[in-house]
Structure formats: C-alpha cells, structure tokens
Amino acid sequence: MSEVTTIQLDKSVVEELKEIREYPRQTYNELIEHMAKVFKNIKKKNQYDEFLHKIQQSKMKELWDNKEDEAWEHV
C-alpha cells in the first residue's frame, strides 16, 4: 500500500479541480498527477525552445547584421 498524506486546499481550488476533471469519478490524486505530468512536459519543451533560440541567435545576427542590408536602409 502506498503512503498517503493530507494536504489543505482552499475551497476555491477544490472547486476549480472539480471543474477541470476529465470524468466525474476522477480522483483529485489522479487529476493532480496528470497536471504534474503536463507541467513537466511543458517545462521540458520550454527549455528546449530556449536552447534552440540561443543557438539560432548567433546565426540570425550573422544573417541580419551585414553591410548589404545596411546599405538598403539609407536608400
């Protein structure tokens, strides 16, 4: 048997949890587990996006900061 703990939640949070359940008999434990997994995936994706952005910055600077483009700005 797994260990169980009690947490205190505001009644407004409980009402929000009730509203977002995927099915009527879904437990709060199942719902919070699912929310944690989704949050972790979003966090991983965000880290990946930031990594790609940093890599692309130098290439974009190379492509955009050049004499040919600057010449067109003063035409």
Backbone atoms as SQL, in Angstrom:
CREATE TABLE atoms (id INTEGER PRIMARY KEY, chain TEXT, resi INTEGER, resn TEXT, atom TEXT, x REAL, y REAL, z REAL);
INSERT INTO atoms VALUES
  (1, 'A', 1, 'MET', 'N', 0.854, -1.195, 0.000),
  (2, 'A', 1, 'MET', 'CA', 0.000, 0.000, 0.000),
  (3, 'A', 1, 'MET', 'C', 0.884, 1.238, 0.000),
  (4, 'A', 2, 'SER', 'N', 0.524, 2.224, -0.807),
  (5, 'A', 2, 'SER', 'CA', 1.322, 3.441, -0.875),
  (6, 'A', 2, 'SER', 'C', 1.003, 4.357, 0.304),
  (7, 'A', 3, 'GLU', 'N', 1.963, 5.203, 0.600),
  (8, 'A', 3, 'GLU', 'CA', 1.759, 6.150, 1.691),
  (9, 'A', 3, 'GLU', 'C', 0.821, 7.256, 1.231),
  (10, 'A', 4, 'VAL', 'N', 0.017, 7.730, 2.127),
  (11, 'A', 4, 'VAL', 'CA', -0.960, 8.765, 1.813),
  (12, 'A', 4, 'VAL', 'C', -0.750, 9.921, 2.780),
  (13, 'A', 5, 'THR', 'N', -0.940, 11.121, 2.285),
  (14, 'A', 5, 'THR', 'CA', -0.825, 12.302, 3.124),
  (15, 'A', 5, 'THR', 'C', -2.057, 13.172, 2.933),
  (16, 'A', 6, 'THR', 'N', -2.238, 14.105, 3.802),
  (17, 'A', 6, 'THR', 'CA', -3.349, 15.044, 3.711),
  (18, 'A', 6, 'THR', 'C', -2.787, 16.419, 3.419),
  (19, 'A', 7, 'ILE', 'N', -3.388, 17.087, 2.439),
  (20, 'A', 7, 'ILE', 'CA', -2.993, 18.461, 2.149),
  (21, 'A', 7, 'ILE', 'C', -4.205, 19.356, 2.298),
  (22, 'A', 8, 'GLN', 'N', -3.957, 20.602, 2.634),
  (23, 'A', 8, 'GLN', 'CA', -5.055, 21.548, 2.780),
  (24, 'A', 8, 'GLN', 'C', -5.124, 22.415, 1.530),
  (25, 'A', 9, 'LEU', 'N', -6.326, 22.547, 0.990),
  (26, 'A', 9, 'LEU', 'CA', -6.565, 23.366, -0.192),
  (27, 'A', 9, 'LEU', 'C', -7.683, 24.349, 0.102),
  (28, 'A', 10, 'ASP', 'N', -7.570, 25.523, -0.473),
  (29, 'A', 10, 'ASP', 'CA', -8.673, 26.476, -0.366),
  (30, 'A', 10, 'ASP', 'C', -9.886, 25.885, -1.080),
  (31, 'A', 11, 'LYS', 'N', -11.069, 26.235, -0.600),
  (32, 'A', 11, 'LYS', 'CA', -12.283, 25.716, -1.238),
  (33, 'A', 11, 'LYS', 'C', -12.374, 26.145, -2.696),
  (34, 'A', 12, 'SER', 'N', -11.858, 27.324, -3.021),
  (35, 'A', 12, 'SER', 'CA', -11.894, 27.783, -4.412),
  (36, 'A', 12, 'SER', 'C', -11.031, 26.887, -5.303),
  (37, 'A', 13, 'VAL', 'N', -9.920, 26.380, -4.762),
  (38, 'A', 13, 'VAL', 'CA', -9.054, 25.481, -5.527),
  (39, 'A', 13, 'VAL', 'C', -9.767, 24.149, -5.750),
  (40, 'A', 14, 'VAL', 'N', -10.449, 23.667, -4.745),
  (41, 'A', 14, 'VAL', 'CA', -11.203, 22.414, -4.873),
  (42, 'A', 14, 'VAL', 'C', -12.283, 22.569, -5.941),
  (43, 'A', 15, 'GLU', 'N', -12.947, 23.709, -5.962),
  (44, 'A', 15, 'GLU', 'CA', -13.982, 23.951, -6.975),
  (45, 'A', 15, 'GLU', 'C', -13.373, 23.964, -8.377),
  (46, 'A', 16, 'GLU', 'N', -12.200, 24.578, -8.521),
  (47, 'A', 16, 'GLU', 'CA', -11.534, 24.586, -9.824),
  (48, 'A', 16, 'GLU', 'C', -11.138, 23.172, -10.239),
  (49, 'A', 17, 'LEU', 'N', -10.644, 22.379, -9.297),
  (50, 'A', 17, 'LEU', 'CA', -10.286, 20.998, -9.598),
  (51, 'A', 17, 'LEU', 'C', -11.511, 20.211, -10.054),
  (52, 'A', 18, 'LYS', 'N', -12.639, 20.446, -9.401),
  (53, 'A', 18, 'LYS', 'CA', -13.873, 19.769, -9.802),
  (54, 'A', 18, 'LYS', 'C', -14.248, 20.122, -11.236),
  (55, 'A', 19, 'GLU', 'N', -14.054, 21.389, -11.618),
  (56, 'A', 19, 'GLU', 'CA', -14.428, 21.851, -12.952),
  (57, 'A', 19, 'GLU', 'C', -13.552, 21.255, -14.052),
  (58, 'A', 20, 'ILE', 'N', -12.281, 20.965, -13.749),
  (59, 'A', 20, 'ILE', 'CA', -11.373, 20.513, -14.806),
  (60, 'A', 20, 'ILE', 'C', -11.199, 18.999, -14.863),
  (61, 'A', 21, 'ARG', 'N', -11.945, 18.274, -14.033),
  (62, 'A', 21, 'ARG', 'CA', -11.849, 16.811, -14.093),
  (63, 'A', 21, 'ARG', 'C', -12.189, 16.311, -15.483),
  (64, 'A', 22, 'GLU', 'N', -11.504, 15.258, -15.909),
  (65, 'A', 22, 'GLU', 'CA', -11.747, 14.686, -17.232),
  (66, 'A', 22, 'GLU', 'C', -12.979, 13.793, -17.233),
  (67, 'A', 23, 'TYR', 'N', -13.301, 13.232, -16.107),
  (68, 'A', 23, 'TYR', 'CA', -14.518, 12.425, -15.964),
  (69, 'A', 23, 'TYR', 'C', -14.989, 12.546, -14.517),
  (70, 'A', 24, 'PRO', 'N', -16.277, 12.358, -14.267),
  (71, 'A', 24, 'PRO', 'CA', -16.861, 12.646, -12.948),
  (72, 'A', 24, 'PRO', 'C', -16.222, 11.918, -11.764),
  (73, 'A', 25, 'ARG', 'N', -15.770, 10.688, -11.951),
  (74, 'A', 25, 'ARG', 'CA', -15.241, 9.929, -10.813),
  (75, 'A', 25, 'ARG', 'C', -13.719, 10.008, -10.701),
  (76, 'A', 26, 'GLN', 'N', -13.103, 10.907, -11.464),
  (77, 'A', 26, 'GLN', 'CA', -11.654, 11.069, -11.387),
  (78, 'A', 26, 'GLN', 'C', -11.282, 11.625, -10.011),
  (79, 'A', 27, 'THR', 'N', -10.327, 10.987, -9.375),
  (80, 'A', 27, 'THR', 'CA', -9.922, 11.435, -8.040),
  (81, 'A', 27, 'THR', 'C', -9.020, 12.662, -8.152),
  (82, 'A', 28, 'TYR', 'N', -8.934, 13.402, -7.057),
  (83, 'A', 28, 'TYR', 'CA', -8.031, 14.557, -7.050),
  (84, 'A', 28, 'TYR', 'C', -6.588, 14.089, -7.218),
  (85, 'A', 29, 'ASN', 'N', -6.268, 12.941, -6.670),
  (86, 'A', 29, 'ASN', 'CA', -4.915, 12.395, -6.801),
  (87, 'A', 29, 'ASN', 'C', -4.581, 12.150, -8.280),
  (88, 'A', 30, 'GLU', 'N', -5.503, 11.513, -9.005),
  (89, 'A', 30, 'GLU', 'CA', -5.295, 11.266, -10.442),
  (90, 'A', 30, 'GLU', 'C', -5.166, 12.584, -11.208),
  (91, 'A', 31, 'LEU', 'N', -6.020, 13.520, -10.862),
  (92, 'A', 31, 'LEU', 'CA', -6.019, 14.807, -11.542),
  (93, 'A', 31, 'LEU', 'C', -4.710, 15.565, -11.303),
  (94, 'A', 32, 'ILE', 'N', -4.257, 15.592, -10.070),
  (95, 'A', 32, 'ILE', 'CA', -3.016, 16.302, -9.745),
  (96, 'A', 32, 'ILE', 'C', -1.811, 15.595, -10.360),
  (97, 'A', 33, 'GLU', 'N', -1.814, 14.264, -10.389),
  (98, 'A', 33, 'GLU', 'CA', -0.736, 13.525, -11.071),
  (99, 'A', 33, 'GLU', 'C', -0.678, 13.912, -12.550),
  (100, 'A', 34, 'HIS', 'N', -1.845, 13.956, -13.186),
  (101, 'A', 34, 'HIS', 'CA', -1.912, 14.322, -14.606),
  (102, 'A', 34, 'HIS', 'C', -1.419, 15.759, -14.805),
  (103, 'A', 35, 'MET', 'N', -1.838, 16.660, -13.946),
  (104, 'A', 35, 'MET', 'CA', -1.417, 18.054, -14.049),
  (105, 'A', 35, 'MET', 'C', 0.101, 18.175, -13.881),
  (106, 'A', 36, 'ALA', 'N', 0.673, 17.399, -12.978),
  (107, 'A', 36, 'ALA', 'CA', 2.122, 17.426, -12.763),
  (108, 'A', 36, 'ALA', 'C', 2.870, 16.943, -14.001),
  (109, 'A', 37, 'LYS', 'N', 2.369, 15.873, -14.635),
  (110, 'A', 37, 'LYS', 'CA', 2.997, 15.359, -15.860),
  (111, 'A', 37, 'LYS', 'C', 2.939, 16.393, -16.974),
  (112, 'A', 38, 'VAL', 'N', 1.779, 17.027, -17.132),
  (113, 'A', 38, 'VAL', 'CA', 1.623, 18.052, -18.170),
  (114, 'A', 38, 'VAL', 'C', 2.585, 19.211, -17.899),
  (115, 'A', 39, 'PHE', 'N', 2.677, 19.634, -16.657),
  (116, 'A', 39, 'PHE', 'CA', 3.564, 20.735, -16.294),
  (117, 'A', 39, 'PHE', 'C', 5.017, 20.391, -16.596),
  (118, 'A', 40, 'LYS', 'N', 5.431, 19.161, -16.264),
  (119, 'A', 40, 'LYS', 'CA', 6.810, 18.736, -16.538),
  (120, 'A', 40, 'LYS', 'C', 7.098, 18.751, -18.031),
  (121, 'A', 41, 'ASN', 'N', 6.146, 18.263, -18.835),
  (122, 'A', 41, 'ASN', 'CA', 6.331, 18.256, -20.293),
  (123, 'A', 41, 'ASN', 'C', 6.432, 19.665, -20.860),
  (124, 'A', 42, 'ILE', 'N', 5.614, 20.562, -20.353),
  (125, 'A', 42, 'ILE', 'CA', 5.664, 21.951, -20.812),
  (126, 'A', 42, 'ILE', 'C', 7.002, 22.575, -20.432),
  (127, 'A', 43, 'LYS', 'N', 7.451, 22.277, -19.229),
  (128, 'A', 43, 'LYS', 'CA', 8.729, 22.815, -18.766),
  (129, 'A', 43, 'LYS', 'C', 9.885, 22.303, -19.631),
  (130, 'A', 44, 'LYS', 'N', 9.873, 21.006, -19.969),
  (131, 'A', 44, 'LYS', 'CA', 10.897, 20.436, -20.846),
  (132, 'A', 44, 'LYS', 'C', 10.862, 21.100, -22.215),
  (133, 'A', 45, 'LYS', 'N', 9.661, 21.274, -22.763),
  (134, 'A', 45, 'LYS', 'CA', 9.511, 21.887, -24.088),
  (135, 'A', 45, 'LYS', 'C', 10.032, 23.315, -24.058),
  (136, 'A', 46, 'ASN', 'N', 9.722, 24.040, -22.996),
  (137, 'A', 46, 'ASN', 'CA', 10.166, 25.421, -22.874),
  (138, 'A', 46, 'ASN', 'C', 11.693, 25.491, -22.811),
  (139, 'A', 47, 'GLN', 'N', 12.323, 24.567, -22.091),
  (140, 'A', 47, 'GLN', 'CA', 13.777, 24.528, -22.019),
  (141, 'A', 47, 'GLN', 'C', 14.361, 24.242, -23.399),
  (142, 'A', 48, 'TYR', 'N', 13.748, 23.355, -24.145),
  (143, 'A', 48, 'TYR', 'CA', 14.202, 23.015, -25.490),
  (144, 'A', 48, 'TYR', 'C', 14.072, 24.227, -26.409),
  (145, 'A', 49, 'ASP', 'N', 12.943, 24.928, -26.319),
  (146, 'A', 49, 'ASP', 'CA', 12.732, 26.121, -27.135),
  (147, 'A', 49, 'ASP', 'C', 13.762, 27.196, -26.818),
  (148, 'A', 50, 'GLU', 'N', 14.068, 27.390, -25.535),
  (149, 'A', 50, 'GLU', 'CA', 15.075, 28.369, -25.142),
  (150, 'A', 50, 'GLU', 'C', 16.444, 27.974, -25.676),
  (151, 'A', 51, 'PHE', 'N', 16.762, 26.682, -25.637),
  (152, 'A', 51, 'PHE', 'CA', 18.025, 26.177, -26.158),
  (153, 'A', 51, 'PHE', 'C', 18.136, 26.478, -27.653),
  (154, 'A', 52, 'LEU', 'N', 17.078, 26.178, -28.409),
  (155, 'A', 52, 'LEU', 'CA', 17.083, 26.451, -29.847),
  (156, 'A', 52, 'LEU', 'C', 17.217, 27.948, -30.135),
  (157, 'A', 53, 'HIS', 'N', 16.527, 28.745, -29.355),
  (158, 'A', 53, 'HIS', 'CA', 16.590, 30.191, -29.543),
  (159, 'A', 53, 'HIS', 'C', 18.017, 30.703, -29.355),
  (160, 'A', 54, 'LYS', 'N', 18.706, 30.224, -28.336),
  (161, 'A', 54, 'LYS', 'CA', 20.080, 30.655, -28.087),
  (162, 'A', 54, 'LYS', 'C', 21.001, 30.238, -29.228),
  (163, 'A', 55, 'ILE', 'N', 20.805, 29.040, -29.744),
  (164, 'A', 55, 'ILE', 'CA', 21.627, 28.569, -30.854),
  (165, 'A', 55, 'ILE', 'C', 21.377, 29.420, -32.097),
  (166, 'A', 56, 'GLN', 'N', 20.129, 29.759, -32.336),
  (167, 'A', 56, 'GLN', 'CA', 19.768, 30.497, -33.544),
  (168, 'A', 56, 'GLN', 'C', 20.172, 31.967, -33.487),
  (169, 'A', 57, 'GLN', 'N', 20.357, 32.511, -32.309),
  (170, 'A', 57, 'GLN', 'CA', 20.672, 33.932, -32.184),
  (171, 'A', 57, 'GLN', 'C', 21.928, 34.316, -32.951),
  (172, 'A', 58, 'SER', 'N', 22.983, 33.545, -32.823),
  (173, 'A', 58, 'SER', 'CA', 24.233, 33.899, -33.495),
  (174, 'A', 58, 'SER', 'C', 24.074, 33.844, -35.018),
  (175, 'A', 59, 'LYS', 'N', 23.374, 32.840, -35.520),
  (176, 'A', 59, 'LYS', 'CA', 23.164, 32.717, -36.965),
  (177, 'A', 59, 'LYS', 'C', 22.297, 33.869, -37.480),
  (178, 'A', 60, 'MET', 'N', 21.256, 34.222, -36.749),
  (179, 'A', 60, 'MET', 'CA', 20.388, 35.319, -37.168),
  (180, 'A', 60, 'MET', 'C', 21.161, 36.636, -37.162),
  (181, 'A', 61, 'LYS', 'N', 21.991, 36.832, -36.176),
  (182, 'A', 61, 'LYS', 'CA', 22.809, 38.047, -36.124),
  (183, 'A', 61, 'LYS', 'C', 23.725, 38.093, -37.348),
  (184, 'A', 62, 'GLU', 'N', 24.329, 36.957, -37.684),
  (185, 'A', 62, 'GLU', 'CA', 25.206, 36.870, -38.853),
  (186, 'A', 62, 'GLU', 'C', 24.444, 37.204, -40.137),
  (187, 'A', 63, 'LEU', 'N', 23.224, 36.702, -40.256),
  (188, 'A', 63, 'LEU', 'CA', 22.437, 36.922, -41.467),
  (189, 'A', 63, 'LEU', 'C', 21.902, 38.358, -41.565),
  (190, 'A', 64, 'TRP', 'N', 21.532, 38.934, -40.457),
  (191, 'A', 64, 'TRP', 'CA', 20.866, 40.223, -40.482),
  (192, 'A', 64, 'TRP', 'C', 21.826, 41.396, -40.326),
  (193, 'A', 65, 'ASP', 'N', 22.913, 41.214, -39.630),
  (194, 'A', 65, 'ASP', 'CA', 23.866, 42.304, -39.433),
  (195, 'A', 65, 'ASP', 'C', 24.958, 42.223, -40.493),
  (196, 'A', 66, 'ASN', 'N', 24.644, 42.731, -41.680),
  (197, 'A', 66, 'ASN', 'CA', 25.651, 42.724, -42.738),
  (198, 'A', 66, 'ASN', 'C', 25.581, 44.035, -43.514),
  (199, 'A', 67, 'LYS', 'N', 26.624, 44.328, -44.228),
  (200, 'A', 67, 'LYS', 'CA', 26.753, 45.612, -44.936),
  (201, 'A', 67, 'LYS', 'C', 25.705, 45.775, -46.035),
  (202, 'A', 68, 'GLU', 'N', 25.339, 44.680, -46.714),
  (203, 'A', 68, 'GLU', 'CA', 24.370, 44.771, -47.796),
  (204, 'A', 68, 'GLU', 'C', 23.018, 45.262, -47.295),
  (205, 'A', 69, 'ASP', 'N', 22.587, 44.732, -46.160),
  (206, 'A', 69, 'ASP', 'CA', 21.304, 45.160, -45.605),
  (207, 'A', 69, 'ASP', 'C', 21.367, 46.594, -45.116),
  (208, 'A', 70, 'GLU', 'N', 22.483, 46.977, -44.524),
  (209, 'A', 70, 'GLU', 'CA', 22.629, 48.344, -44.022),
  (210, 'A', 70, 'GLU', 'C', 22.589, 49.338, -45.167),
  (211, 'A', 71, 'ALA', 'N', 23.127, 48.981, -46.326),
  (212, 'A', 71, 'ALA', 'CA', 23.097, 49.868, -47.481),
  (213, 'A', 71, 'ALA', 'C', 21.662, 50.169, -47.913),
  (214, 'A', 72, 'TRP', 'N', 20.773, 49.202, -47.822),
  (215, 'A', 72, 'TRP', 'CA', 19.371, 49.386, -48.213),
  (216, 'A', 72, 'TRP', 'C', 18.616, 50.294, -47.248),
  (217, 'A', 73, 'GLU', 'N', 19.059, 50.391, -46.022),
  (218, 'A', 73, 'GLU', 'CA', 18.379, 51.235, -45.037),
  (219, 'A', 73, 'GLU', 'C', 18.486, 52.711, -45.397),
  (220, 'A', 74, 'HIS', 'N', 19.524, 53.104, -46.119),
  (221, 'A', 74, 'HIS', 'CA', 19.757, 54.517, -46.414),
  (222, 'A', 74, 'HIS', 'C', 19.371, 54.892, -47.849),
  (223, 'A', 75, 'VAL', 'N', 18.625, 54.035, -48.533),
  (224, 'A', 75, 'VAL', 'CA', 18.212, 54.319, -49.914),
  (225, 'A', 75, 'VAL', 'C', 16.968, 55.145, -49.919);
